[in-house]
Structures are given as C-alpha cells and as structure tokens.
Amino acid sequence: MTKHSYLQLQHSESVVAQMAATIFAGYIQCGRVDDENEKDFLKKALKNAIRLAEYTDKIVKSDTEWLPEEEELTPFKNL
C-alpha cells in the first residue's frame, strides 16, 4: 500500500518550497546530487531558500507594509 502525505502549506511556505525546488534542480543539473548526498542537498536548498525569503522580506516592502496601521486596506471599506 502506498503511503500518502497530506500538506496544508501557507502561501509563504509554498513560495519557499518552490524556491528550494528551483535551487535543488540547479544542484541536480550541475551534477552535484547523487543518492548518497541527496538529503544534504535538499537541506542546503531549503536553507538557501529561507535565507533568500528572509532577505527579500527585509528589503522589499509590500503595499500594506507601507501604510500606517490605521490606514490598512480593507476590501469594500468605502461602500
């Protein structure tokens, strides 16, 4: 019988997972990954993706991060 995994990732988690997958694919394309070091490169890719996400969050501000707290955008606020 096949083991099933069920995930409920938040949006930011899925973005980091996609970034890690892209980084990991790069390691594979460069021929650096084999059966014995696959887990190490998965961890390395995830750590790098998290570092990229944290740095991006520090440097790039979203639309709502620029607004004062009392002026946060809410849908249909003026209706």
C-alpha positions as CSV (number, residue, x, y, z in Angstrom):
1,M,0.0,0.0,0.0
2,T,1.3,3.5,-0.9
3,K,1.9,5.9,1.9
4,H,0.1,9.2,1.4
5,S,1.1,12.7,2.7
6,Y,-1.3,15.5,3.2
7,L,0.0,19.0,3.4
8,Q,-1.7,22.3,4.2
9,L,1.0,24.8,3.4
10,Q,0.5,28.5,3.9
11,H,1.3,30.7,0.9
12,S,4.7,31.8,2.2
13,E,5.6,28.2,2.9
14,S,4.7,27.1,-0.7
15,V,6.7,30.0,-2.1
16,V,9.8,28.9,-0.1
17,A,9.2,25.3,-1.2
18,Q,9.1,26.4,-4.8
19,M,12.3,28.4,-4.3
20,A,14.0,25.4,-2.7
21,A,12.9,23.1,-5.6
22,T,14.4,25.5,-8.1
23,I,17.7,25.7,-6.2
24,F,17.7,21.9,-5.8
25,A,17.1,21.4,-9.5
26,G,20.1,23.6,-10.1
27,Y,22.3,21.3,-8.0
28,I,21.0,18.3,-9.9
29,Q,21.7,20.0,-13.3
30,C,25.2,20.7,-12.2
31,G,25.7,17.0,-11.4
32,R,26.3,17.6,-7.7
33,V,23.5,15.4,-6.4
34,D,23.7,11.6,-6.1
35,D,21.9,9.0,-4.0
36,E,24.2,9.4,-1.0
37,N,24.2,13.2,-0.7
38,E,20.6,13.9,-1.9
39,K,19.3,14.7,1.6
40,D,22.2,17.1,2.3
41,F,21.5,19.0,-0.9
42,L,17.8,19.1,-0.1
43,K,18.6,20.7,3.3
44,K,21.1,23.1,1.7
45,A,18.5,24.2,-0.9
46,L,15.8,24.8,1.7
47,K,18.2,26.7,3.9
48,N,19.2,28.9,1.0
49,A,15.6,29.4,0.0
50,I,14.7,30.5,3.6
51,R,17.7,32.9,3.6
52,L,16.5,34.4,0.3
53,A,13.0,34.8,1.6
54,E,14.1,36.4,4.8
55,Y,16.4,38.8,2.9
56,T,13.6,39.7,0.5
57,D,11.2,40.3,3.3
58,K,13.8,42.6,4.9
59,I,14.5,44.6,1.7
60,V,11.2,44.6,-0.2
61,K,8.0,46.1,1.3
62,S,4.6,45.0,0.2
63,D,1.8,47.5,-0.4
64,T,0.2,47.1,3.0
65,E,3.6,47.4,4.9
66,W,3.9,51.0,3.7
67,L,0.6,52.1,5.2
68,P,0.2,53.2,8.8
69,E,-1.7,50.7,10.9
70,E,-5.0,52.7,11.0
71,E,-5.0,53.0,7.2
72,E,-4.7,49.3,6.3
73,L,-6.5,48.4,3.2
74,T,-9.8,46.5,3.7
75,P,-12.0,45.3,0.9
76,F,-15.1,47.4,0.3
77,K,-14.1,49.8,3.0
78,N,-15.9,52.8,1.4
79,L,-19.1,51.1,0.4
